[in-house]
Amino acid sequence: METCRPRDSSSTASGKEVYMEEEEEEEEEEEVMYEEELCDEEEVASAVQDIGCLNEAEKPLVGAEVCPYLRDSDGKPTADSKNGLKSDGGAAAAAAAAAAGGVGPKTTMFTWFVVLALLGVWSSVAVVYFDVVDYDSVIARAKEFRVNFSEVLQGKLMAYDRDGDGDFDMEDAKVLLGLKDPVTFEVGGRPAEEHDRAPPADTQDPDRDRPADTQDPGQVRPDDTQDPDRDRPADTQDPAVRPQPPLVEDFVPEDEVETIDTTGVLVEEVMAEETMESRSDQKVKEKTKKSKPKLLNKLDKTIKVEIDAAEKLRKKGKVEEALKSFEALVQRFPQSPRARYGKAQAEDDVAEKQRSNDLLQRAINSYREASELPSATPDLIRVTLKRRAERQQFLGRNRGALLTLERLVEVFPEDLGLKNDLGVAHLLIGDNKGAKRVYEEVLAVAPGDGFAMVHYGFILKSENQIAESIPYLKGGLESGAPGTDDGRFYFHLGDALQRVGDDSAYHWYELGHQRGHFASVWQRSLYNVDGLQAQPWWTPQETGYTDLVKALERGWKAIREEVLAVLDLKTGLFMPEEENLRERGEWGQYTLWQQGRKAGDACRSVPKTCSLLERFPEATNCKRGQIKFSVMQPGTHVWPHTGPTNCRLRMHLGLVVPEEGCRIRCTNQTRAWEEGKVLIFDDSFEHEVWQEAASYRLILIVDVWHPALSAHQRQTLSPI
């Protein structure tokens, strides 16, 4: 469009009439000229429409802003070309208009209306530009989709990024149509190469100092001079020009089998070797992953929606509602194993929430019912019966759990994990022979099964096969297999090594301590309360039980007379020590209280002793201790050992003590008994006994609660 010029002074037409006629002609010419000039805009729109949508962040331009013109000092557009350079064609058009006596057209509202009418293909752009719709709400709604289609398209249109801003937008479309010089994208009002630093001389644009009319508009700068952030650290680069990260979504349009290179020509897409390798590795990993249990049979699949709805309630913690939903499903579909399994799980959850053993028993029955349906899948049978055995053991019904696990092993004879569980079930009912047989079967098939090794070693040691147990215990612990990192196995391995004279025992005790199983290398009890004062030897004052100590020391002779009478009668009240703690010799015990309760009618033979002790509940109510007489014959040696818990202290009252040859070691301190005196130590620390005198040694052992335990703890701790 041309600028307005003064009328030719040589015109012969009368002033006002001629001017009005020419004004009408100029309006017609104005419409035609707008159509011609808007062809550039239509080309841009057509190109963008063919390629795809614009960047969401771009503000589309309309009207004269699509093809920028240089303006003179009065703000009027000059006759520059679409490249911003002076055009000979524009000058010729101006001369022709002057010869015809035309004048520069004025911009009117009618003109703008015509322009917008002609921009049919730009209607969506116009809607956004004039804010006819709430563009932000549209974008927000679009973001609800799983795949960000804008990012997908940006990834496919990055080849058209001609202005270096990291995406495809209106400015890139102008470059494609030759409406803008691709060489000069601006950063902060300056050419990009001047933004932070000047590029090396050999990489500078050869057209940089050439006149504008001699630059090649189709030439693209080398990559090392296009990106101003090329050598910047990643965290300082402008996010607007940083390359887009690879898409993590799986969305790939089905018809997108080709891509576009930088010249705009469709080419066959070739996948990089790295991508192929990564996908191959991913497939291998997916195959090696443990497959998800298949719990649905054909019937279950037909009601999967209802099962999933009930299961969703259960997982959200709405266990009562879930139970009602599963009960309704079982009533409608009694042959559905998955519905019945869901009912059992919901009953299990409600039982735990309400701490109800009755509900838990209902769940145990429901697990069995689900597993016995003829159409139950193998995976469902496995999970139901395994859970059933766990809940039976929780209720202390170990024989029932054993039967359940035997059924599982019968159905899945090749599953060594189930056999290992079966071995534990035998141990829980004290059937060491049955457990030994199971673990021998496992080790015959899998000699390196760590779980079977430590349990088999434990059984051998309990049978006093000390040396034979060591390689199994050690090998199982070294395997690191699940279920082997247990303090009991460190305890028994160290104990076995000590008994064969191997000093590496303390290496394993140290490992057990580092793994958190032992309080220290010396203090190796397994049933502990944290925070209790720990020391091997105690004084009466430190315990706070001075009244008990004084009563024992004052009445020691009466106590000795009663027990000697029992010992002389040889009535069999003294039982041999049964904990396998002796290396050699004879060691008998006569128990009065066990786990806080009287041992039958044992007090009938020693009434004075029991009457004295009943005044001191710290002893008689100690659920983690004993009160007993201990007689040890000459030549007896008790292996180094520790008690089971740190919740008690142990008192020894000397009754019959030879002058020499009897001693006790606790940690690295050794002491001797005295008749009528009380020794106090913490038997959770390692201790050892020698009886090398010429006659027997007789003492009264009295366990008391650790003084730091509260009344509530003493009441609620489980017996040992």
C-alpha positions in Angstrom: 0.0 0.0 0.0 1.4 3.4 -1.0 1.7 6.5 1.1 -0.5 9.6 0.3 1.1 12.2 -1.9 -0.1 15.8 -2.9 -2.3 16.0 -5.9 -0.8 16.9 -9.3 -0.9 20.7 -9.7 -1.5 20.3 -13.5 -4.8 18.6 -13.1 -7.6 20.4 -15.1 -10.6 18.9 -13.3 -12.6 21.2 -11.0 -11.4 21.0 -7.4 -14.2 19.4 -5.3 -16.0 17.2 -7.9 -12.8 15.8 -9.3 -11.5 15.1 -5.8 -14.7 13.1 -4.8 -14.6 11.1 -8.0 -11.0 10.2 -7.4 -11.7 9.4 -3.8 -14.2 6.7 -4.9 -11.7 5.3 -7.3 -9.1 5.2 -4.6 -11.4 3.3 -2.3 -11.9 0.6 -4.9 -8.1 0.5 -5.5 -7.5 0.3 -1.8 -9.6 -2.9 -1.6 -7.7 -4.5 -4.5 -4.3 -3.5 -3.0 -5.2 -4.9 0.4 -6.1 -8.2 -1.2 -2.7 -8.2 -3.0 -0.8 -7.3 0.1 -2.6 -9.9 2.2 -1.5 -12.7 0.0 1.6 -12.8 2.1 -0.6 -13.4 5.2 -2.5 -16.1 3.4 0.7 -17.8 2.5 1.8 -17.8 6.1 -1.5 -19.1 7.3 -1.6 -21.8 4.7 1.9 -23.0 5.6 1.1 -23.1 9.3 -2.1 -24.8 8.7 -0.4 -27.5 6.6 2.2 -28.1 9.2 0.3 -28.0 12.4 -0.8 -25.9 15.3 1.2 -23.0 16.7 2.9 -22.9 20.0 0.4 -22.3 22.8 2.6 -19.6 24.2 2.8 -17.6 21.0 0.4 -14.6 20.5 -0.7 -14.8 16.9 -0.5 -11.6 14.8 -3.2 -10.2 12.5 -3.5 -7.5 9.9 -0.4 -5.5 9.2 1.5 -7.1 12.0 1.8 -10.4 10.0 4.0 -8.7 7.4 5.8 -5.9 9.2 6.5 -2.7 7.3 9.0 0.0 8.0 7.3 3.2 8.9 8.4 6.8 8.3 8.8 9.4 11.0 5.1 10.1 10.8 4.1 6.5 11.6 2.9 5.8 8.1 3.9 2.6 6.3 6.5 2.9 3.5 6.5 0.9 0.3 9.0 -1.7 1.6 8.9 -5.3 0.5 8.0 -8.2 2.7 11.7 -8.7 3.4 12.1 -5.2 4.8 14.1 -4.1 1.8 13.3 -1.3 -0.7 11.4 -2.8 -3.7 11.6 -1.6 -7.2 8.2 -2.9 -7.8 6.8 -0.8 -5.0 8.4 2.4 -6.5 6.9 1.6 -9.9 3.5 1.1 -8.4 3.8 4.5 -6.7 4.8 6.2 -9.9 1.9 4.6 -11.8 -0.5 5.7 -9.1 0.9 9.2 -9.3 0.5 9.3 -13.1 -3.1 8.2 -12.7 -3.7 11.1 -10.3 -4.2 8.8 -7.3 -3.7 9.8 -3.7 -2.7 7.7 -0.7 -5.6 5.8 0.8 -6.8 6.4 4.3 -7.2 3.5 6.9 -10.9 3.2 7.7 -13.0 0.9 9.8 -14.5 -0.4 6.6 -11.0 -1.3 5.5 -10.3 -3.3 8.6 -13.6 -5.1 8.3 -12.7 -6.1 4.8 -9.3 -7.3 6.0 -10.8 -9.5 8.7 -13.4 -10.8 6.3 -10.7 -11.9 4.0 -8.8 -13.7 6.8 -11.1 -16.8 6.8 -8.2 -19.1 7.4 -7.1 -16.9 10.3 -10.4 -17.0 12.1 -9.1 -19.0 15.0 -6.1 -16.6 15.3 -8.5 -13.6 15.3 -10.7 -15.2 18.0 -7.7 -15.6 20.3 -6.2 -12.2 19.5 -9.5 -10.3 20.2 -10.1 -12.5 23.3 -13.5 -13.7 22.0 -13.1 -16.9 24.0 -11.3 -17.6 27.3 -8.1 -18.9 25.8 -6.6 -19.8 29.2 -9.6 -22.0 30.1 -9.1 -23.8 26.8 -5.4 -24.4 27.5 -6.2 -25.6 31.0 -8.8 -28.1 29.6 -6.3 -29.3 27.1 -3.8 -30.0 29.8 -6.1 -32.6 31.3 -5.3 -34.9 28.4 -2.7 -37.6 29.1 -0.5 -36.5 26.3 0.5 -32.8 25.7 -0.2 -32.7 22.0 1.4 -29.3 21.7 4.7 -30.8 22.9 4.3 -33.7 20.5 3.9 -31.3 17.6 6.7 -29.2 18.8 8.9 -32.2 18.8 8.0 -33.0 15.2 8.3 -29.3 14.0 11.6 -28.5 15.6 13.1 -28.9 12.1 11.4 -25.7 11.2 12.8 -23.7 14.1 14.4 -20.9 12.0 14.8 -18.2 14.6 16.6 -20.3 17.2 14.0 -19.8 20.0 13.5 -23.6 20.5 10.1 -24.0 19.0 8.0 -23.5 15.9 5.9 -20.4 15.8 4.7 -17.5 13.6 8.2 -16.1 13.1 9.4 -19.5 11.8 6.5 -19.5 9.3 7.6 -16.1 8.0 11.1 -17.4 7.4 9.8 -20.4 5.5 7.8 -18.2 3.2 10.7 -15.8 2.8 9.0 -13.0 4.7 11.8 -12.7 7.2 15.5 -13.0 7.2 16.4 -16.3 9.0 19.9 -14.9 9.9 18.9 -12.3 12.4 16.8 -13.6 15.3 17.0 -11.2 18.2 17.9 -11.8 21.8 17.4 -8.8 24.1 17.2 -6.5 21.1 20.6 -7.5 19.7 21.7 -10.3 17.2 22.0 -13.6 19.1 25.7 -13.9 18.3 26.3 -10.6 20.1 24.2 -11.4 23.2 26.9 -12.8 25.4 30.1 -12.9 23.4 31.5 -12.5 19.9 32.0 -15.9 18.1 35.4 -16.9 17.0 36.5 -15.2 13.8 36.3 -18.4 11.7 32.7 -19.0 12.8 31.3 -15.5 12.3 28.5 -15.0 9.7 30.1 -14.0 6.4 27.1 -11.8 5.7 27.4 -10.0 9.0 29.1 -6.9 7.5 27.5 -7.0 4.1 24.8 -4.6 3.0 21.3 -5.8 3.7 20.4 -6.0 0.1 23.3 -8.4 -0.6 22.6 -10.9 2.1 21.3 -14.3 1.1 17.9 -14.7 2.8 18.0 -18.4 2.3 21.3 -19.0 4.1 21.2 -20.4 7.6 24.0 -19.8 10.1 26.2 -22.6 11.2 25.0 -24.3 14.4 27.8 -23.0 16.5 26.9 -19.4 15.9 23.1 -19.8 16.0 22.7 -20.8 19.7 23.9 -18.1 22.1 23.7 -20.7 25.0 25.7 -23.4 23.3 28.7 -23.2 25.7 26.8 -22.1 28.8 26.2 -24.5 31.7 22.8 -26.2 31.4 21.4 -24.4 34.4 22.1 -21.0 33.1 20.7 -21.4 29.6 17.5 -19.6 28.6 14.7 -22.2 28.9 13.0 -20.7 25.9 15.9 -21.8 23.6 16.9 -24.9 25.4 16.2 -28.2 23.5 13.0 -29.9 24.5 13.6 -33.1 26.6 12.6 -36.4 25.0 9.0 -37.3 25.4 8.3 -39.9 28.1 4.8 -40.6 27.0 4.0 -43.6 24.8 1.8 -41.6 22.4 2.7 -42.1 18.8 0.0 -41.2 16.2 -0.7 -44.3 14.1 -0.4 -42.4 10.8 3.0 -40.8 11.8 5.4 -43.2 10.0 7.4 -40.5 8.3 9.3 -37.4 9.5 10.3 -34.1 7.9 13.9 -33.0 7.5 15.3 -29.5 7.6 14.5 -28.9 4.0 10.8 -29.7 4.3 11.1 -32.9 2.4 9.4 -36.0 3.8 11.9 -38.8 4.5 11.8 -42.2 6.0 12.3 -42.2 9.7 15.5 -44.1 10.8 15.8 -45.2 14.4 19.2 -44.6 16.0 21.1 -47.6 17.3 21.0 -46.3 20.8 17.2 -46.1 20.8 17.0 -49.7 19.4 19.4 -51.0 22.1 17.6 -49.2 24.9 14.2 -50.6 23.8 15.7 -54.0 23.5 17.1 -53.8 27.0 13.8 -52.6 28.3 12.0 -55.6 26.8 14.5 -57.9 28.4 14.0 -56.3 31.8 10.2 -56.5 31.4 10.5 -60.2 30.7 12.7 -60.8 33.7 10.2 -59.0 36.0 8.1 -61.2 38.2 4.8 -61.7 36.4 1.7 -60.4 38.1 -0.4 -63.2 39.7 -3.3 -64.3 37.6 -6.2 -64.4 40.0 -9.2 -64.2 37.6 -10.9 -67.2 35.9 -13.4 -66.8 33.1 -16.3 -66.1 35.5 -14.3 -63.5 37.4 -13.4 -61.7 34.2 -17.1 -61.1 33.4 -17.6 -59.4 36.8 -14.2 -57.7 36.9 -15.6 -54.2 37.1 -17.6 -55.0 40.2 -14.6 -56.9 41.8 -12.4 -53.9 41.0 -14.9 -51.5 42.6 -15.0 -53.5 45.8 -11.2 -53.9 45.8 -10.8 -50.2 45.4 -12.8 -49.6 48.6 -10.6 -52.1 50.5 -7.4 -50.4 49.4 -8.7 -47.0 50.3 -9.3 -48.3 53.9 -13.1 -48.5 53.6 -12.9 -52.1 54.8 -16.4 -52.4 56.1 -17.9 -51.2 52.8 -15.6 -53.4 50.9 -16.7 -56.4 53.0 -20.3 -55.7 52.2 -19.6 -55.4 48.5 -17.6 -58.7 48.4 -20.3 -60.5 50.4 -22.9 -59.3 47.9 -20.7 -60.6 45.1 -20.3 -63.9 46.7 -24.0 -64.2 47.2 -24.6 -63.5 43.5 -21.7 -65.5 42.2 -20.9 -68.2 44.8 -18.5 -69.9 42.3 -16.3 -66.9 41.9 -12.9 -67.6 43.6 -11.8 -64.0 43.2 -14.9 -62.6 44.9 -14.5 -65.1 47.8 -10.8 -64.3 48.1 -11.7 -60.6 48.2 -14.2 -61.3 51.0 -11.5 -63.2 53.0 -9.2 -60.2 52.6 -11.8 -57.8 53.7 -12.7 -59.9 56.7 -8.9 -60.1 57.5 -8.7 -56.3 57.3 -11.8 -55.7 59.5 -10.5 -58.3 62.0 -7.2 -56.4 62.3 -9.0 -53.0 62.6 -11.3 -54.3 65.3 -8.7 -56.6 66.9 -11.2 -59.5 66.6 -10.0 -63.1 66.7 -13.5 -64.3 65.7 -13.4 -62.2 62.5 -9.9 -63.4 61.8 -11.1 -67.0 62.1 -13.9 -66.2 59.6 -11.2 -64.9 57.2 -9.2 -68.1 57.7 -12.2 -70.1 56.7 -13.0 -67.9 53.7 -9.4 -68.3 52.5 -9.9 -72.1 52.5 -13.2 -71.8 50.7 -11.7 -69.7 48.0 -8.9 -72.1 47.4 -11.2 -75.1 47.2 -13.4 -73.8 44.4 -12.8 -76.0 41.4 -12.2 -73.2 39.0 -9.7 -71.3 41.1 -6.5 -70.4 39.3 -3.2 -71.8 40.5 -2.0 -68.3 41.5 -5.1 -67.7 43.5 -4.7 -71.0 45.3 -1.1 -70.1 46.2 -1.9 -66.7 47.7 -5.0 -67.8 49.6 -3.4 -70.8 51.3 -0.2 -68.9 52.0 -2.1 -66.1 53.7 -4.2 -68.6 55.5 -1.2 -70.3 57.0 0.2 -66.9 58.1 -3.0 -66.0 59.9 -3.2 -69.4 61.5 0.3 -69.0 62.9 -0.7 -65.5 64.1 -3.4 -67.1 66.2 -1.0 -69.7 67.5 -2.7 -72.5 65.6 0.6 -73.9 64.4 -0.6 -77.4 63.7 -3.3 -76.0 61.4 -0.8 -73.8 59.6 1.4 -76.9 59.1 -1.5 -78.8 57.4 -2.2 -75.7 55.2 1.5 -75.6 54.1 1.5 -79.3 53.5 -1.4 -78.8 51.1 0.5 -76.0 49.4 3.6 -78.1 48.9 1.4 -80.9 47.6 -0.1 -78.6 44.9 3.3 -76.9 44.1 6.0 -79.5 44.8 8.6 -77.6 42.9 8.3 -74.5 44.9 11.3 -74.5 47.3 10.1 -71.3 49.0 6.9 -73.1 50.2 9.0 -76.1 51.4 11.2 -73.7 53.4 8.0 -72.3 55.0 6.9 -75.8 55.7 10.2 -76.5 57.5 9.6 -73.5 59.8 6.1 -74.7 60.5 7.6 -78.0 61.8 10.0 -76.1 64.0 7.2 -74.0 65.5 5.5 -77.2 66.8 8.9 -78.5 68.1 9.1 -81.1 65.3 12.8 -80.8 64.6 13.0 -84.1 62.8 10.2 -83.2 60.4 11.9 -79.8 59.7 15.3 -81.6 59.2 13.7 -83.9 56.7 12.2 -81.0 54.7 15.4 -79.0 54.6 17.4 -82.1 53.5 15.0 -82.3 50.6 15.5 -78.7 49.7 19.3 -78.9 50.0 19.4 -82.0 47.8 17.9 -80.0 45.0 19.4 -76.6 45.8 22.6 -77.0 47.9 23.2 -73.3 48.0 19.7 -72.3 49.3 20.8 -69.9 52.1 17.4 -70.1 54.0 17.5 -73.9 54.1 21.2 -73.9 55.1 20.9 -71.7 58.2 17.8 -73.6 59.4 19.5 -76.9 58.8 22.6 -75.7 60.7 20.4 -74.6 63.5 18.8 -78.0 63.8 22.2 -79.8 63.7 23.4 -77.5 66.6 20.3 -78.3 68.6 21.2 -81.9 68.2 24.7 -81.1 69.6 26.3 -81.7 66.2 28.4 -78.6 66.8 31.1 -78.9 64.2 28.7 -80.2 61.6 26.4 -77.2 62.1 29.1 -74.5 61.4 29.4 -74.7 57.6 25.6 -74.6 57.2 25.2 -71.6 59.5 28.1 -69.8 58.0 27.2 -70.5 54.4 23.6 -69.5 54.9 24.6 -66.2 56.5 27.2 -65.5 53.8 24.6 -66.1 51.1 22.6 -63.0 52.2 19.4 -64.8 51.2 16.1 -63.4 52.4 15.3 -64.8 55.9 18.9 -65.4 56.9 19.7 -62.1 58.5 18.4 -63.1 61.9 20.2 -62.7 65.2 19.5 -66.3 66.2 21.8 -67.5 63.4 24.6 -65.2 64.4 24.1 -66.2 68.0 24.3 -69.9 67.3 27.1 -69.7 64.8 29.3 -67.8 67.3 28.3 -70.2 70.0 29.3 -73.2 67.9 32.6 -71.6 67.0 33.4 -70.9 70.6 32.7 -74.5 71.5 35.2 -75.8 69.0 37.8 -73.2 70.2 37.5 -70.9 67.1 38.2 -67.3 68.0 36.4 -66.1 64.8 33.2 -66.4 66.9 33.7 -62.8 68.0 33.9 -61.8 64.4 30.4 -63.1 63.8 29.2 -61.5 67.1 30.6 -58.2 65.9 28.8 -58.6 62.6 25.6 -59.4 64.5 26.1 -56.3 66.5 26.7 -54.2 63.4 23.5 -55.6 61.9 21.6 -54.4 64.9 20.9 -57.9 66.4 23.0 -57.5 69.5 23.5 -54.6 71.9 27.2 -55.3 71.9 29.7 -58.1 71.3 29.3 -59.1 75.0 25.6 -58.4 75.4 23.9 -60.8 72.9 20.4 -61.3 74.3 17.7 -61.3 71.6 14.5 -60.2 73.5 15.3 -56.7 74.6 13.9 -53.4 75.7 15.8 -50.4 74.4 17.3 -47.8 76.7 17.9 -50.0 79.8 21.0 -49.4 81.8 23.5 -52.1 80.7 26.4 -53.3 82.9 27.6 -56.8 83.7 27.8 -56.5 87.5 25.5 -54.7 89.9 25.5 -53.8 93.6 22.3 -54.1 95.7 22.2 -50.3 96.0 22.2 -49.9 92.2 19.3 -52.3 91.8 17.2 -50.7 94.4 16.3 -54.1 95.7 18.2 -53.9 99.0 15.3 -55.2 101.0 15.2 -58.4 99.0 19.0 -58.8 99.2 19.0 -58.3 103.0 16.1 -60.8 103.5 18.0 -63.4 101.5 21.2 -62.9 103.3 19.5 -63.0 106.7 17.6 -66.2 106.0 20.2 -68.1 104.0 20.7 -70.8 106.6 16.9 -71.6 106.8 16.8 -71.7 103.1 19.8 -74.1 103.0 18.3 -76.5 105.5 15.1 -76.8 103.4 16.9 -77.5 100.2 19.4 -79.9 101.7 16.5 -82.0 103.0 15.1 -82.1 99.5 18.5 -82.9 98.0 19.2 -85.7 100.5 15.8 -87.3 99.9 16.8 -87.8 96.2 13.2 -87.5 95.3 14.0 -86.4 91.7 13.0 -82.8 92.2 16.4 -81.7 90.9 16.3 -82.1 87.1 19.3 -82.1 84.9 20.0 -78.9 83.0 18.3 -79.3 79.6 19.6 -76.2 77.7 22.7 -77.9 76.4 25.0 -75.4 78.1 27.4 -77.9 79.6 30.6 -79.0 78.1 31.0 -81.7 80.8 29.9 -82.6 84.3 26.5 -82.7 86.1 24.2 -79.7 86.7 20.8 -80.1 88.4 18.0 -77.5 89.0 15.0 -77.4 91.2 12.5 -74.8 89.9 10.1 -72.9 92.3 8.8 -70.1 90.0 8.8 -70.0 86.2 7.7 -67.0 84.1 6.1 -65.3 87.1 4.2 -68.4 88.2 4.7 -71.1 90.8 6.0 -74.3 89.4 3.3 -76.7 90.5 3.6 -77.8 94.1 7.3 -77.3 94.3 6.9 -74.9 97.2 5.4 -77.7 99.4 8.9 -79.1 100.0 10.5 -75.7 100.8 7.7 -73.6 102.4 9.9 -71.2 104.4 11.8 -70.3 101.3 8.7 -69.6 99.3 7.1 -67.7 102.1 10.1 -65.4 102.2 10.2 -64.9 98.5 6.4 -64.1 98.2 7.0 -60.8 99.9 9.0 -59.6 96.9 6.9 -59.3 93.7 9.9 -57.9 91.7 11.1 -61.6 91.9 7.9 -63.7 92.0 6.1 -61.7 89.3 9.1 -61.5 86.9 7.6 -63.1 83.8 11.0 -63.1 82.1 12.9 -65.0 84.8 13.0 -67.9 87.2 13.6 -68.8 90.9 15.4 -72.1 91.3 18.0 -74.0 93.2 21.1 -75.0 91.3 23.5 -77.7 92.2 26.7 -78.3 90.3 29.0 -81.3 90.8 32.8 -81.2 90.6 34.3 -81.3 87.1 31.5 -79.3 85.5 32.1 -76.6 82.9 29.4 -74.4 81.5 30.0 -73.0 78.1 30.1 -69.2 77.6 26.5 -68.2 77.0 24.1 -65.4 77.4 20.5 -65.1 78.7 17.6 -64.4 76.4 16.6 -60.9 77.6 18.0 -57.7 79.1 14.8 -57.2 81.1 16.1 -59.0 84.2 19.0 -59.1 86.6 20.1 -62.4 88.2 20.9 -62.9 91.9 23.0 -65.8 93.2 22.7 -66.6 96.9 25.6 -68.9 98.1 24.3 -71.9 100.1 27.0 -74.5 99.8 30.2 -73.2 98.3 33.6 -75.0 98.4 36.5 -72.9 99.4 38.3 -73.2 96.1 37.6 -74.1 92.5 34.2 -72.5 91.9 34.1 -69.3 89.9 31.9 -67.4 87.4 33.0 -65.0 84.7 30.8 -62.2 83.3 32.4 -60.4 80.3 36.0 -60.1 81.4 35.5 -60.1 85.1 35.6 -63.3 87.2 34.2 -63.6 90.7 33.6 -66.4 93.3 30.5 -67.2 95.5 30.4 -66.9 99.2 28.0 -68.7 101.5 25.3 -66.3 102.8 26.2 -63.6 100.2 24.4 -62.4 97.1 26.1 -61.8 93.7 24.1 -59.7 91.2 24.9 -59.7 87.4 23.1 -59.1 84.2 23.0 -62.5 82.5 22.3 -60.9 79.0 26.1 -60.5 79.0 28.3 -63.4 78.2 29.1 -65.5 81.3 30.8 -68.8 82.0 31.1 -71.2 85.0 33.7 -73.5 86.3 33.2 -76.1 89.1 36.7 -77.5 89.8 36.3 -78.1 93.5 36.2 -81.4 95.4 32.5 -81.3 96.3 29.2 -79.9 95.0 28.2 -76.3 94.8 24.7 -75.2 95.8 23.1 -71.8 95.2 19.7 -70.2 95.0 19.1 -68.2 91.7 16.5 -65.4 91.9 15.7 -63.4 88.8 14.2 -59.9 89.2 12.9 -57.3 86.8 15.4 -54.8 85.6 14.9 -51.8 87.9 14.5 -49.3 85.0 11.3 -51.1 83.7 8.1 -49.3 84.4 5.1 -51.0 86.1 3.3 -50.9 82.7 6.2 -52.6 81.0 6.4 -55.3 83.7 2.7 -56.0 83.2 2.6 -56.1 79.4 5.9 -57.7 78.4 5.5 -61.2 77.2 6.8 -64.1 79.3 10.2 -65.8 78.5 
